[in-house]
Amino acid sequence: MWASVHDELDRIVQKSLPHKSQITHFLPFTISRFTSRAKDERMTYTTDVVNEIKTTAHMSDEELGSEKPVEAAEDVIAPVEDTEVIKKIPPLTPIYWCEKMTATTFGETFADFFSQTLGFGYGATSTVLLSFFAVVLGGQLYVKSYWPNLFWLVMASSSVAGTLISDFIDRTLGWGYPLGMGVLLSILLVIIGIWKLTGESMNVAGAMTRKAEVFYWSTILVSNTLGTALGDFLSDSLNLGFGLGAGIIGGLLVICGILAYFTRVSHVLLFWVAFVLTRPFGATFGDLLTKSKEKGGLDLGTLKASMVILALFLICFAIEMYMLYKAKKAKAAKLAESEGDV
């Protein structure tokens, strides 16, 4: 960042402004240019940017005139909580998608363990697990950094909530899978449309504002619900079987990956399509583990299947934590090297 500041100043001094009096006239414009760019990119800059320019030009506050660039820079620093950009979402790596599928699949099979194996019933299980989802989601919205444990806990519980909502639409309301999927798809498109109209960044990885994060998790919940309904439609209504159903969805996921890497199709669109598809893909894997052998499953039961899926998730999670550790260590080494150069 400092290099770009010095290069800009040197260019102005050497090519356009040979005299200090001219620097006094144009320096506020230069500072305004940098602070405006900071606002546009929603990045936080310190007053050291302005002070560095002043030091380089050997100028005092009085020589800068009445625009008071230091105060202008402080305006950029002052965060507005609703628009403060916070890094709370992991990057979209292959490990992310493995964690997503295992976390959401674990959420469904573990919910089945409570409602079916332990016999708590649909109503009691729904009340407890939806309440749990609301609590952990509140925690995720409250924190101001990426907490991997909390993030994936919300992701898993959103899968449970999506399963319960999908079952409510199909069984309690009696809408059936085609109508239910149509309604959920419409809700999903409305949420994404409103998100787009607000002007908030639709970035689905890394940093986002708190308002954008509300849209993000709302879309996550509806996507998981739609994915659950799609998976049930493929397995129950079309009777495709676990292998064929997983093969079709897996093929669609591969197509999404190819489009993301080799075309200019919107990555936001492809992300949400893939997100919806990973839900029935994971559910098919869960059914393969839990269903009886007569139905083509391995008959592990909901508890054993949940433990197998949890183990797979923990392996992926450990890899992510190792990658975060390596990135943090490399960043610290680079910072130490830059400080040594100064």
Salt bridges, closest charged atoms under 4 A:
GLU8 OE2 - ARG11 NH2 3.26
GLU8 OE2 - ARG33 NH1 2.54
GLU52 OE2 - HIS6 NE2 3.07
ASP61 OD1 - LYS54 NZ 2.54
GLU63 OE2 - LYS20 NZ 3.24
GLU108 OE1 - ARG279 NH2 3.04
ASP167 OD1 - ARG171 NH2 3.91
GLU213 OE1 - LYS88 NZ 2.71
